Amino acid sequence: MTELIYTEESIKSLDWREHIRLRPGMYIGKLGDGSSPDDGIYVLLKEVIDNAIDEHMMGFGKLVEIKATEHSLTVRDYGRGIPLGKVYECVAQINTGGKYDSQAFQKSVGLNGVGTKAVNALSKNFLVQSFRDGQTKRQEFELGILSRDYPIGPDQQTNGTLIEFTPDETIFRHYHFRSEFIENQLWNYAYLNAGLIIDFNGKKFHSKNGLLDLLSKKADPETLRYPIIHFRGEDIEFALTHGEAYGEEYYSFVNGQFTTQGGTHLAAFREGLVKAIRDFYKKDFDATDIRASILGAIAIRVQEPVFESQTKTRLGSLTMTPDGNVTVRNYVGDFIRQRLDDFLHKNPAIADGLLRRVMQSERERKDMAGIKKLASQRAKKANLHNKKLRDCRVHYNEEKDERRFESTIFITEGDSASGSLTKARDVQTQAVFSLRGKPLNSFGLTKKVVYENEEFNLLQHALNIEESVDDLRYNNIVIATDADVDGMHIRLLLLTFFLQFFPDLVKNGHVYILETPLFRVRDKKTTIYCYNETEKQEALKQLGAKSEITRFKGLGEISPDEFKQFIQENIRVQPVLFDLNSSIPKLLNYYMGKNTPERQEFIISNLRVEKDMAAEDLTESA
C-alpha cells in the first residue's frame, strides 16, 4: 500500500482567484452549459445585474441596458458608478465593496463582496469601466488577472458602470446563453422595482404594479375564482388568488432576489394566509384545502439578509433588522393577517369566491381519499418494479440527504425501446419506465384520472409523487420517444400530463427530452452519429459522399452498445422550458384543446413554409 505523506509541503494557500476557479460551485452553485435556468452562467449575469439593481434601489439610475450574444454579456447601468480609485478592488479584491457601508446600501441583495469577483475569476475576458462626473476608469482582465489598466481620463458619458464578460469555456463547457432564461430573470427584476426599465437586446422590461403584474401574467383570468388581492407595505408586498391548477404556486423574493427555494419569508406567508382565512371564516379548515390551487407572491426587504447558500436561493434570516427586534415570521404573518382580514370584510363578493374555492378543495380531498387507496393497492398488485420499472440503485446522496443530480428515469414506449435503454443504461443512476401504447390525453380532466388510469397511476408511483412532488424519486425525468409522428404525439401527451397535474416538475427543471441521433454516417474506418440534417451534411463532407448512411426512426433500431454513447457521458437532452410569464391553462388549451382558429392559422402558416422550402429544393435540384 502506498504511504500517504502529510508534511508542511502538503499545506497550500490559494489566492482568491485560484480558489474561485478551483471550487466554483461554492460561489455560483452548479456549472452547467446554459441549458438550465440555474446554471452558473446565469448566476454570473445575476451577480452583475444585482449591483445595478442596488443602485436603482438607492435612487440612482432608472435604466439598465443588457446586450447578449451566444457567449458574452454586457451590462450598463446608470447609477453612481464605482468610485474611480477603487475599481480594481471592487472586481478583483475579495471581501471588498461598498455594501459593507449600510448608509450607502441599506437593503442590498448581497453584502459579502464576492459577486463580481466570481464573475471576473470565471471569465475568459472581463471588462469593467466606471463613469463618474465627467471622468472614467477602465480595466480589462483575463481569467481574473489584470491584463490592461487604463489611466483615469475625461469622459462625458452619463454616470454609471459598464461590465462586459465572456465566461471561461474550460469551466462552462459547450455553454451558450438562452434568451428565454435571461428574460425570465429580467421580468422578476422589473416586477420588484417599479419605475425601472431594463433594455435587453432592444426589448423593454417594465412594470408599474409589481407583484400584481406578475400574477396577472401568470394567471388565466378565465380560471380565477376572484380578482387578485394585492397589498404593499413598508418593506413588504404580497399578492394572491386562487385558480383551478393543481398544487400551490409561489414566487418569493428578498431584496429583489428571486428565492426559488423559498425560506422563512415564504413559510411565514403560507402560515399567515392559513391563519387569516381560518380566523375570518371562523372555521378550522385543513391547511392543504386553503392553499390548494393558490397562486401567490411575496417580496420583503431585509437589512443584512442571511441566505443559506452563495447563490441566494433560500432565505435563512429569522429577523427583519440587524438588532433582531422584529422576526420575519411575525412581521410577515401579522401584515398578511391584518390586511387580508380588512380586505375580506370590505369585499364580501371576493370573500364568497375564496370560501367556495376552499370548500371545493375540501370536498375533492375527501372524495379522493378512497380512490387513492384503491390506486395504491392496484399499483402494488401490478408488481410495478418488475413489469414497468427498471430501477436504478442510487437515488440520493445519503450523507448529505440530497438528491443526486445524475439520478435519471427514462420514460419510453414499447418493449424494443425499453429493452435497448435498459441494456445500455448506467444501473447505478439511470432507471427506465416502459409505457404501454399511447397515454391518455389528460387535458381538461381532473386528478381523479391519474389514479383511475393504470398507466398514469403506475407512472406517478414510479416517480414517487403521489403525495408531493417534493418526494420525487429521480432528479431528471427524461422523455425518450421515437423520432416520428407517433413518438412526437406520445411526447406531447406526457408533457400534457406533467403540466396538467404536476407543473412544478416542469417549472423546477426536472423534465427533459432525450435527443438521439437521426443518422449514422460511416466508412470503413470512422463512424459519425448525427442529430440533424446539418450534422449529416458535415459528416458527408468529412467522410465522402459514398459513405454509408443509416436513418434511425425508432429507439429500438439503435443497438444497446450504440445507445451507451447517447445516454451516458455524451447524453444530449433538451430541458422542457417554461416561460414564467406564460399561463399553463392557456398553453394547454392552445395545443391540446379544441382546434381553435389560432392553432389552425399556425398549422396553415407552417405548412406553407414547408411547401415553399420543398419547392425551393426542387428548383435547386433542377
C-alpha positions as CSV (number, residue, x, y, z in Angstrom):
1,M,0.0,0.0,0.0
2,T,1.4,3.4,-1.0
3,E,2.2,5.5,2.1
4,L,0.5,8.9,2.2
5,I,2.9,11.7,3.1
6,Y,1.4,14.6,5.1
7,T,4.0,17.4,5.7
8,E,4.3,21.1,5.6
9,E,4.6,20.9,1.8
10,S,1.1,19.4,1.8
11,I,-0.4,22.7,3.1
12,K,-1.2,25.1,0.3
13,S,-2.6,28.7,0.2
14,L,-4.7,29.8,-2.7
15,D,-5.4,33.4,-3.6
16,W,-9.0,34.5,-4.2
17,R,-8.9,33.9,-7.9
18,E,-7.4,30.4,-7.7
19,H,-9.9,29.4,-5.0
20,I,-12.9,30.5,-7.0
21,R,-11.6,28.7,-10.2
22,L,-10.8,25.5,-8.2
23,R,-14.1,25.5,-6.3
24,P,-16.6,27.4,-8.5
25,G,-19.6,25.5,-7.0
26,M,-19.0,27.2,-3.7
27,Y,-19.7,30.6,-5.3
28,I,-22.2,30.0,-8.1
29,G,-23.7,26.6,-7.5
30,K,-23.7,24.1,-10.3
31,L,-21.9,24.9,-13.5
32,G,-23.9,23.5,-16.4
33,D,-23.9,24.6,-20.1
34,G,-26.7,27.1,-20.0
35,S,-29.5,24.6,-20.8
36,S,-31.0,25.0,-17.3
37,P,-32.1,28.3,-15.7
38,D,-30.0,27.7,-12.6
39,D,-26.8,27.0,-14.5
40,G,-23.8,29.0,-13.4
41,I,-23.6,31.4,-16.4
42,Y,-27.0,32.9,-15.4
43,V,-25.7,33.3,-11.8
44,L,-22.8,35.3,-13.2
45,L,-25.2,37.6,-15.0
46,K,-27.4,37.9,-11.9
47,E,-24.3,38.9,-9.8
48,V,-23.6,41.8,-12.2
49,I,-27.3,42.9,-12.5
50,D,-27.7,42.8,-8.7
51,N,-25.2,45.7,-8.4
52,A,-27.2,47.7,-10.9
53,I,-30.5,47.0,-9.1
54,D,-28.9,48.0,-5.8
55,E,-28.1,51.4,-7.4
56,H,-31.7,51.8,-8.5
57,M,-33.0,50.9,-5.1
58,M,-30.9,53.6,-3.6
59,G,-32.4,56.1,-6.0
60,F,-29.8,56.2,-8.7
61,G,-30.5,55.1,-12.3
62,K,-33.8,54.1,-13.8
63,L,-32.3,52.3,-16.8
64,V,-30.2,49.1,-17.2
65,E,-29.0,48.1,-20.6
66,I,-28.1,44.5,-21.3
67,K,-26.7,43.1,-24.6
68,A,-26.2,39.4,-25.1
69,T,-24.6,37.2,-27.7
70,E,-24.4,33.5,-27.6
71,H,-21.3,33.6,-25.4
72,S,-20.9,37.0,-23.9
73,L,-22.9,39.7,-22.0
74,T,-22.6,43.4,-21.5
75,V,-24.4,45.3,-18.6
76,R,-24.5,49.0,-18.4
77,D,-26.3,50.8,-15.5
78,Y,-26.7,54.5,-14.9
79,G,-26.2,54.6,-11.2
80,R,-23.4,56.5,-9.4
81,G,-20.6,54.5,-10.9
82,I,-17.8,52.7,-8.9
83,P,-15.5,55.2,-7.3
84,L,-12.7,55.6,-9.8
85,G,-9.9,54.9,-7.4
86,K,-11.5,51.6,-6.2
87,V,-12.5,50.0,-9.5
88,Y,-9.8,47.2,-9.2
89,E,-10.7,46.5,-5.5
90,C,-14.4,46.1,-6.3
91,V,-13.9,43.5,-9.0
92,A,-10.6,41.8,-8.0
93,Q,-10.1,42.0,-4.3
94,I,-12.2,39.6,-2.2
95,N,-14.5,40.9,0.6
96,T,-14.3,44.4,-0.7
97,G,-17.3,46.6,-1.7
98,G,-19.5,49.5,-0.8
99,K,-22.2,47.3,0.6
100,Y,-20.5,47.0,4.0
101,D,-21.5,50.6,4.5
102,S,-25.1,50.3,5.5
103,Q,-25.7,54.0,4.8
104,A,-24.7,53.5,1.1
105,F,-26.7,50.3,0.6
106,Q,-29.4,49.8,3.2
107,K,-31.1,46.7,1.9
108,S,-28.8,45.2,-0.7
109,V,-29.1,41.7,-2.2
110,G,-25.6,40.7,-1.2
111,L,-23.2,42.0,1.4
112,N,-20.2,39.7,1.2
113,G,-18.2,41.4,-1.6
114,V,-17.9,38.2,-3.7
115,G,-20.2,38.6,-6.7
116,T,-18.3,40.4,-9.4
117,K,-15.1,38.9,-8.2
118,A,-16.5,35.4,-9.0
119,V,-17.6,36.7,-12.4
120,N,-14.2,38.1,-13.1
121,A,-12.3,34.9,-12.0
122,L,-14.6,32.6,-14.0
123,S,-14.5,34.7,-17.2
124,K,-12.1,34.3,-20.1
125,N,-12.4,38.1,-20.6
126,F,-13.8,40.6,-18.2
127,L,-14.0,44.4,-18.7
128,V,-15.1,47.0,-16.2
129,Q,-15.5,50.7,-16.8
130,S,-16.8,53.3,-14.4
131,F,-18.1,56.8,-15.4
132,R,-18.3,59.5,-12.7
133,D,-18.7,63.2,-13.0
134,G,-17.0,63.6,-16.4
135,Q,-14.2,61.1,-15.8
136,T,-13.8,57.4,-16.4
137,K,-11.7,54.4,-15.3
138,R,-11.4,51.2,-17.4
139,Q,-9.7,47.9,-16.7
140,E,-9.5,44.6,-18.5
141,F,-8.9,41.1,-17.1
142,E,-8.2,37.6,-18.4
143,L,-9.2,34.7,-16.1
144,G,-9.3,37.2,-13.2
145,I,-5.8,38.6,-13.9
146,L,-5.5,42.3,-14.8
147,S,-4.3,42.5,-18.4
148,R,-4.8,46.2,-19.3
149,D,-5.1,49.1,-16.9
150,Y,-6.2,52.4,-18.4
151,P,-5.5,55.7,-16.5
152,I,-8.3,57.8,-15.3
153,G,-9.3,60.2,-18.0
154,P,-12.0,62.6,-19.2
155,D,-15.3,61.2,-20.5
156,Q,-18.7,62.9,-20.7
157,Q,-20.9,59.8,-20.7
158,T,-23.6,59.6,-18.1
159,N,-22.6,58.3,-14.7
160,G,-22.7,54.5,-14.2
161,T,-20.9,51.3,-14.6
162,L,-20.2,49.1,-17.7
163,I,-19.3,45.4,-17.3
164,E,-18.7,43.0,-20.1
165,F,-17.7,39.4,-19.7
166,T,-17.2,36.1,-21.6
167,P,-17.4,33.0,-19.3
168,D,-14.4,30.7,-19.5
169,E,-15.3,27.7,-21.8
170,T,-12.8,25.5,-19.9
171,I,-15.1,25.7,-16.9
172,F,-18.5,26.1,-18.6
173,R,-18.1,23.6,-21.3
174,H,-20.1,24.0,-24.6
175,Y,-22.1,26.7,-23.0
176,H,-24.4,29.2,-24.6
177,F,-26.9,31.8,-23.2
178,R,-30.6,31.2,-23.7
179,S,-32.5,34.4,-24.1
180,E,-35.7,32.9,-22.6
181,F,-33.9,32.2,-19.3
182,I,-32.4,35.7,-19.2
183,E,-35.8,37.2,-20.0
184,N,-37.4,35.4,-17.1
185,Q,-34.7,36.8,-14.8
186,L,-35.3,40.3,-16.1
187,W,-39.1,40.2,-15.6
188,N,-38.5,39.4,-11.9
189,Y,-36.3,42.4,-11.6
190,A,-38.9,44.6,-13.3
191,Y,-41.8,43.4,-11.1
192,L,-39.8,44.1,-8.0
193,N,-38.6,47.6,-9.0
194,A,-41.4,49.9,-10.0
195,G,-40.1,52.5,-12.5
196,L,-37.1,50.6,-13.5
197,I,-36.6,50.0,-17.3
198,I,-34.4,47.1,-18.4
199,D,-33.4,47.1,-22.1
200,F,-32.3,43.6,-23.2
201,N,-31.2,43.5,-26.8
202,G,-33.7,46.2,-27.6
203,K,-36.6,44.6,-25.8
204,K,-38.0,46.6,-22.8
205,F,-38.9,45.1,-19.4
206,H,-41.0,47.4,-17.2
207,S,-43.7,47.0,-14.5
208,K,-45.9,49.6,-12.9
209,N,-47.8,47.4,-10.4
210,G,-45.2,45.0,-9.1
211,L,-46.4,41.6,-7.9
212,L,-49.9,42.4,-9.2
213,D,-48.4,42.5,-12.7
214,L,-46.5,39.2,-12.1
215,L,-49.6,37.3,-11.1
216,S,-51.7,38.9,-13.8
217,K,-49.3,37.5,-16.4
218,K,-49.2,34.1,-14.7
219,A,-52.9,33.7,-14.2
220,D,-55.5,32.7,-16.7
221,P,-58.4,35.1,-16.0
222,E,-61.0,32.6,-17.0
223,T,-60.0,30.2,-14.3
224,L,-59.6,32.7,-11.4
225,R,-62.2,32.4,-8.6
226,Y,-61.8,36.1,-7.6
227,P,-59.7,39.1,-8.6
228,I,-56.0,39.2,-7.5
229,I,-55.6,40.6,-4.0
230,H,-52.6,42.9,-3.8
231,F,-51.0,44.9,-1.0
232,R,-47.9,46.9,-0.4
233,G,-46.4,48.0,2.9
234,E,-43.1,49.1,4.3
235,D,-40.5,46.5,3.2
236,I,-43.2,44.1,2.2
237,E,-45.5,43.3,-0.8
238,F,-47.8,40.4,-1.4
239,A,-50.4,39.2,-4.0
240,L,-52.6,36.1,-4.1
241,T,-55.5,34.5,-5.9
242,H,-57.0,31.0,-6.4
243,G,-57.4,29.3,-9.7
244,E,-58.0,25.8,-11.0
245,A,-54.4,24.5,-11.3
246,Y,-53.2,21.6,-9.1
247,G,-50.9,22.3,-6.2
248,E,-49.5,25.5,-4.9
249,E,-47.6,28.1,-6.9
250,Y,-45.5,30.8,-5.2
251,Y,-43.0,33.4,-6.2
252,S,-40.9,34.7,-3.3
253,F,-38.3,37.5,-3.3
254,V,-35.9,39.1,-0.8
255,N,-34.3,42.4,-1.6
256,G,-35.0,41.9,-5.2
257,Q,-33.6,38.4,-5.3
258,F,-35.8,35.6,-6.6
259,T,-35.6,33.0,-3.8
260,T,-36.5,29.9,-5.8
261,Q,-36.3,27.7,-2.8
262,G,-38.3,30.0,-0.5
263,G,-37.2,30.3,3.1
264,T,-38.5,31.9,6.3
265,H,-40.5,34.6,4.4
266,L,-42.4,32.2,2.3
267,A,-43.1,29.9,5.2
268,A,-44.5,32.9,7.1
269,F,-46.6,33.9,4.1
270,R,-48.2,30.4,3.9
271,E,-48.8,30.3,7.6
272,G,-50.2,33.8,7.8
273,L,-52.6,33.1,4.9
274,V,-53.9,29.9,6.6
275,K,-54.4,31.7,10.0
276,A,-56.1,34.7,8.4
277,I,-58.6,32.6,6.5
278,R,-59.4,30.4,9.5
279,D,-59.9,33.4,11.7
280,F,-62.1,35.3,9.1
281,Y,-64.4,32.4,8.3
282,K,-64.2,31.1,11.9
283,K,-63.7,27.5,10.7
284,D,-60.7,25.2,11.2
285,F,-60.1,24.4,7.5
286,D,-57.3,22.0,6.7
287,A,-54.3,24.0,5.6
288,T,-54.0,22.0,2.4
289,D,-57.5,22.9,1.4
290,I,-56.8,26.6,2.0
291,R,-53.7,26.6,-0.1
292,A,-54.9,24.2,-2.9
293,S,-54.8,25.9,-6.3
294,I,-53.3,29.1,-4.9
295,L,-51.2,31.5,-6.9
296,G,-49.2,33.8,-4.6
297,A,-46.2,36.1,-4.5
298,I,-44.3,37.6,-1.5
299,A,-41.5,40.1,-1.5
300,I,-39.7,41.6,1.5
301,R,-36.7,43.8,2.1
302,V,-34.3,42.9,5.0
303,Q,-31.2,44.6,6.4
304,E,-28.3,42.2,6.1
305,P,-30.1,39.2,4.8
306,V,-28.7,35.7,5.6
307,F,-29.1,33.2,2.7
308,E,-28.4,29.5,3.0
309,S,-26.1,29.5,0.0
310,Q,-23.9,31.9,-2.0
311,T,-26.5,31.7,-4.9
312,K,-29.1,33.2,-2.5
313,T,-32.0,30.9,-3.5
314,R,-33.3,30.4,0.1
315,L,-33.6,32.9,2.9
316,G,-32.3,31.8,6.3
317,S,-32.8,35.2,8.1
318,L,-35.1,35.0,11.1
319,T,-35.2,38.7,11.8
320,M,-36.1,41.8,9.6
321,T,-33.4,44.0,11.2
322,P,-29.9,43.5,12.5
323,D,-30.9,44.3,16.1
324,G,-33.2,41.2,16.0
325,N,-36.3,43.0,17.4
326,V,-38.6,42.1,14.6
327,T,-38.8,38.5,13.3
328,V,-39.6,37.7,9.7
329,R,-42.4,35.3,10.8
330,N,-44.1,37.8,13.0
331,Y,-43.7,40.7,10.6
332,V,-44.9,38.9,7.5
333,G,-47.6,36.9,9.3
334,D,-49.1,40.0,11.1
335,F,-49.1,42.1,7.9
336,I,-50.9,39.4,5.9
337,R,-53.5,38.6,8.6
338,Q,-54.4,42.2,9.2
339,R,-54.5,43.3,5.5
340,L,-56.3,40.2,4.3
341,D,-58.9,40.3,7.2
342,D,-59.7,44.0,6.5
343,F,-59.9,43.4,2.7
344,L,-62.3,40.4,3.0
345,H,-64.6,42.3,5.3
346,K,-64.8,45.2,2.8
347,N,-65.2,42.9,-0.2
348,P,-67.9,40.3,0.5
349,A,-68.1,39.1,-3.1
350,I,-64.4,38.2,-3.2
351,A,-64.7,36.6,0.3
352,D,-67.5,34.4,-1.0
353,G,-65.4,33.4,-4.1
354,L,-62.5,32.5,-1.8
355,L,-64.7,30.5,0.5
356,R,-66.2,28.5,-2.4
357,R,-62.7,27.6,-3.7
358,V,-61.6,26.3,-0.2
359,M,-64.8,24.3,0.3
360,Q,-64.4,22.8,-3.2
361,S,-60.9,21.7,-2.3
362,E,-62.1,20.2,0.9
363,R,-64.8,18.1,-1.0
364,E,-62.3,17.0,-3.6
365,R,-59.7,15.9,-0.9
366,K,-62.3,13.8,0.9
367,D,-63.6,12.3,-2.4
368,M,-60.1,11.3,-3.5
369,A,-59.2,9.6,-0.2
370,G,-60.8,6.3,-1.2
371,I,-59.7,6.4,-4.8
372,K,-56.1,7.0,-3.8
373,K,-56.2,4.0,-1.5
374,L,-57.5,1.7,-4.2
375,A,-55.0,3.1,-6.7
376,S,-52.1,2.3,-4.4
377,Q,-53.4,-1.2,-3.9
378,R,-53.6,-1.7,-7.7
379,A,-50.1,-0.4,-8.2
380,K,-48.8,-3.0,-5.7
381,K,-50.7,-5.8,-7.4
382,A,-49.3,-4.7,-10.8
383,N,-45.9,-5.5,-9.5
384,L,-44.6,-2.2,-10.7
385,H,-40.9,-2.8,-10.1
386,N,-40.9,-5.9,-12.2
387,K,-43.2,-5.1,-15.1
388,K,-42.9,-1.4,-15.7
389,L,-39.9,0.0,-13.9
390,R,-36.2,-1.0,-14.2
391,D,-35.0,1.0,-11.2
392,C,-31.5,2.3,-10.6
393,R,-29.5,1.6,-7.4
394,V,-28.8,5.1,-6.1
395,H,-31.3,8.0,-5.8
396,Y,-29.9,10.1,-3.0
397,N,-26.6,11.2,-1.5
398,E,-27.3,9.7,1.9
399,E,-24.5,11.5,3.7
400,K,-26.0,14.9,2.8
401,D,-29.5,13.7,2.3
402,E,-29.6,15.4,-1.1
403,R,-30.9,14.1,-4.4
404,R,-28.1,13.2,-6.8
405,F,-28.1,15.3,-9.9
406,E,-27.3,12.3,-12.0
407,S,-30.4,10.3,-10.8
408,T,-32.4,9.9,-14.0
409,I,-35.5,8.0,-15.2
410,F,-36.2,7.5,-18.9
411,I,-39.8,7.2,-19.9
412,T,-40.2,5.3,-23.1
413,E,-42.8,3.3,-25.1
414,G,-42.7,-0.3,-26.2
415,D,-40.6,-3.3,-25.3
416,S,-38.0,-2.7,-28.1
417,A,-37.0,0.8,-27.0
418,S,-37.1,0.0,-23.3
419,G,-35.0,-3.1,-23.9
420,S,-32.3,-1.1,-25.6
421,L,-32.3,1.5,-22.9
422,T,-32.3,-1.0,-20.1
423,K,-29.2,-2.8,-21.5
424,A,-27.4,0.5,-22.3
425,R,-28.1,2.4,-19.1
426,D,-25.9,3.0,-16.0
427,V,-27.6,0.8,-13.5
428,Q,-26.3,2.9,-10.6
429,T,-28.1,6.1,-11.5
430,Q,-30.4,5.5,-14.5
431,A,-33.9,3.9,-14.4
432,V,-36.3,3.0,-17.2
433,F,-40.1,3.1,-17.2
434,S,-41.9,1.5,-20.1
435,L,-45.3,2.8,-21.3
436,R,-47.8,0.5,-22.9
437,G,-49.1,2.3,-26.0
438,K,-50.1,6.0,-26.1
439,P,-51.1,7.6,-22.8
440,L,-54.4,9.3,-22.3
441,N,-54.9,12.9,-23.3
442,S,-55.4,14.3,-19.9
443,F,-56.1,17.9,-20.9
444,G,-59.2,19.2,-19.0
445,L,-59.5,16.1,-16.9
446,T,-59.5,16.1,-13.1
447,K,-56.7,14.5,-11.0
448,K,-59.1,11.5,-10.4
449,V,-57.9,10.2,-13.8
450,V,-54.4,9.9,-12.5
451,Y,-55.4,7.3,-10.1
452,E,-58.0,5.6,-12.2
453,N,-55.8,5.3,-15.4
454,E,-53.4,2.4,-15.0
455,E,-50.5,4.0,-16.9
456,F,-50.7,7.3,-15.1
457,N,-51.2,5.6,-11.7
458,L,-48.1,3.4,-12.2
459,L,-46.1,6.3,-13.5
460,Q,-46.7,8.6,-10.5
461,H,-45.9,5.7,-8.2
462,A,-42.7,5.1,-10.0
463,L,-41.8,8.8,-9.7
464,N,-43.0,8.7,-6.0
465,I,-45.1,11.9,-6.4
466,E,-48.5,10.5,-5.2
467,E,-48.4,12.8,-2.1
468,S,-46.0,15.6,-3.1
469,V,-43.6,16.4,-5.9
470,D,-41.0,17.2,-3.1
471,D,-40.7,13.4,-2.8
472,L,-39.6,13.0,-6.4
473,R,-37.5,9.8,-6.6
474,Y,-35.3,11.0,-9.5
475,N,-33.9,14.4,-10.2
476,N,-34.1,14.1,-14.0
477,I,-37.2,12.8,-15.9
478,V,-36.2,12.2,-19.5
479,I,-38.9,11.5,-22.1
480,A,-37.4,9.1,-24.7
481,T,-39.7,8.6,-27.7
482,D,-39.1,7.7,-31.3
483,A,-38.3,10.4,-33.9
484,D,-41.6,10.0,-35.8
485,V,-45.1,11.3,-35.6
486,D,-46.2,8.7,-33.1
487,G,-43.2,9.4,-30.9
488,M,-43.9,13.2,-31.0
489,H,-47.5,12.5,-30.1
490,I,-46.5,10.4,-27.1
491,R,-44.1,13.2,-26.0
492,L,-46.9,15.8,-26.2
493,L,-49.3,13.6,-24.2
494,L,-46.7,13.1,-21.4
495,L,-45.9,16.8,-21.3
496,T,-49.7,17.5,-21.0
497,F,-49.8,15.0,-18.1
498,F,-47.0,16.7,-16.2
499,L,-48.2,20.3,-16.9
500,Q,-51.8,19.4,-16.0
501,F,-51.2,17.6,-12.7
502,F,-47.6,18.2,-11.7
503,P,-46.5,21.5,-13.2
504,D,-43.8,22.0,-10.5
505,L,-41.8,19.2,-12.1
506,V,-41.5,21.3,-15.3
507,K,-41.1,24.6,-13.6
508,N,-38.3,23.3,-11.3
509,G,-36.4,21.9,-14.3
510,H,-36.8,18.2,-13.8
511,V,-38.3,17.3,-17.2
512,Y,-36.2,16.8,-20.3
513,I,-36.4,15.4,-23.8
514,L,-33.8,12.9,-24.9
515,E,-32.1,13.6,-28.2
516,T,-30.9,10.6,-30.1
517,P,-29.1,10.6,-33.4
518,L,-31.2,10.6,-36.6
519,F,-28.4,9.4,-38.8
520,R,-25.3,7.2,-38.7
521,V,-22.7,8.1,-41.3
522,R,-19.7,5.7,-41.6
523,D,-17.0,4.5,-43.9
524,K,-14.6,1.6,-43.2
525,K,-12.7,3.4,-40.5
526,T,-14.9,6.1,-39.0
527,T,-18.5,6.3,-37.7
528,I,-20.2,9.6,-37.0
529,Y,-23.6,10.0,-35.4
530,C,-25.6,13.0,-36.5
531,Y,-28.6,14.6,-34.7
532,N,-29.9,16.7,-37.6
533,E,-29.5,17.3,-41.3
534,T,-26.7,19.9,-40.9
535,E,-24.6,17.4,-38.9
536,K,-25.2,14.8,-41.6
537,Q,-24.0,17.0,-44.4
538,E,-20.9,17.9,-42.4
539,A,-20.2,14.2,-41.8
540,L,-20.6,13.5,-45.6
541,K,-18.1,16.3,-46.3
542,Q,-15.7,14.7,-43.9
543,L,-16.1,11.1,-44.9
544,G,-17.1,11.5,-48.5
545,A,-20.4,11.2,-50.4
546,K,-20.1,7.4,-50.8
547,S,-20.3,6.8,-47.1
548,E,-23.0,4.5,-45.7
549,I,-25.9,6.4,-44.3
550,T,-28.4,4.9,-41.8
551,R,-31.6,6.7,-40.8
552,F,-32.8,5.8,-37.3
553,K,-36.6,6.2,-36.8
554,G,-37.2,4.2,-33.6
555,L,-35.1,3.9,-30.5
556,G,-35.3,0.1,-30.8
557,E,-33.3,0.4,-34.1
558,I,-30.3,1.5,-32.1
559,S,-28.3,-1.3,-30.6
560,P,-27.6,-1.2,-26.8
561,D,-23.8,-0.8,-27.5
562,E,-24.5,2.2,-29.6
563,F,-27.1,3.5,-27.1
564,K,-24.4,3.7,-24.4
565,Q,-22.8,6.6,-26.3
566,F,-26.1,8.6,-26.2
567,I,-27.4,8.2,-22.7
568,Q,-24.3,8.2,-20.5
569,E,-21.4,10.5,-20.7
570,N,-22.3,12.1,-24.0
571,I,-26.0,12.3,-23.4
572,R,-27.9,15.1,-25.1
573,V,-31.1,16.3,-23.5
574,Q,-33.3,19.4,-24.1
575,P,-34.8,20.8,-21.0
576,V,-38.6,21.4,-21.2
577,L,-38.6,25.2,-20.8
578,F,-41.5,27.1,-19.3
579,D,-41.8,30.8,-19.6
580,L,-42.5,32.2,-16.2
581,N,-44.8,34.8,-17.8
582,S,-46.9,32.1,-19.5
583,S,-50.2,30.6,-18.3
584,I,-50.3,26.8,-18.2
585,P,-54.1,26.6,-18.8
586,K,-53.7,28.9,-21.8
587,L,-50.7,26.9,-23.1
588,L,-52.5,23.5,-22.8
589,N,-55.7,24.9,-24.3
590,Y,-53.8,26.2,-27.3
591,Y,-52.0,22.9,-28.0
592,M,-54.4,20.2,-26.6
593,G,-57.8,21.8,-26.6
594,K,-60.3,22.1,-29.4
595,N,-58.9,23.1,-32.8
596,T,-59.0,26.9,-32.2
597,P,-58.7,29.4,-35.1
598,E,-55.3,30.5,-33.8
599,R,-53.9,27.0,-33.9
600,Q,-55.4,26.4,-37.4
601,E,-53.7,29.5,-38.6
602,F,-50.4,28.4,-37.1
603,I,-50.6,25.0,-38.8
604,I,-51.6,26.5,-42.1
605,S,-48.8,29.1,-42.0
606,N,-46.2,26.5,-41.2
607,L,-47.4,24.1,-43.9
608,R,-46.9,26.9,-46.3
609,V,-43.4,27.3,-45.1
610,E,-42.7,23.6,-45.6
611,K,-44.2,23.7,-49.1
612,D,-42.1,26.7,-50.0
613,M,-39.0,25.1,-48.8
614,A,-39.8,21.9,-50.7
615,A,-40.4,24.0,-53.9
616,E,-37.0,25.7,-53.4
617,D,-35.3,22.3,-53.1
618,L,-36.9,21.1,-56.3
619,T,-35.8,24.3,-58.1
620,E,-32.2,23.9,-56.9
621,S,-32.2,20.3,-57.9
622,A,-33.5,21.2,-61.4
